């Protein structure tokens, strides 16, 4: 693109100048501080330079042979496992069919947790929501996010009892896109404020599919007694 701008500037200078153009005139018409010490043709219109630039562009924009030969099933790494389903079951009191967290992929003690829910056609809510178009209910997305918040709440770093917690309230919830069977719901819950005296926490939550926000909101969580 830079060479196109330079060529247009030179073309304007060539058409507008009544007298022969000097190297100084050419240099002033360029958008860059390009020093022109040799004839212009050798710097800009040299066919050898053009061929070299073309080859370099093609080499940089073409997918490497290794990428073309790698099968698609080997190109994308799996999510990491910070807590597997067995560890999650030791923390959360939920069980089938209401345990909506499959794996924790990031955990910062006392601050945040990121977890995934693999949405499959075998989930028990799809036969009724909806038979012809399987969409994950928004209330269950919010519930899944609250469970991720519970993983943060029930840890010793926050003062959790590891026994129980309650979903106390939600605010500013927005659903951006539908979540369907086959999606992987990635949920991040971040602790915003904690009142240890009352056992109440405010959390910010966002859920993503494919890097796009599908649900977000503010959550109030309350710790239960042992």
Beta strands, then each sheet from edge to edge (+ up, - down):
strand 1: 103-108
strand 2: 112-118
strand 3: 165-175
strand 4: 184-195
strand 5: 200-209
strand 6: 212-223
sheet 1: 1+ 2- 4+ 5- 6+ 3-
end
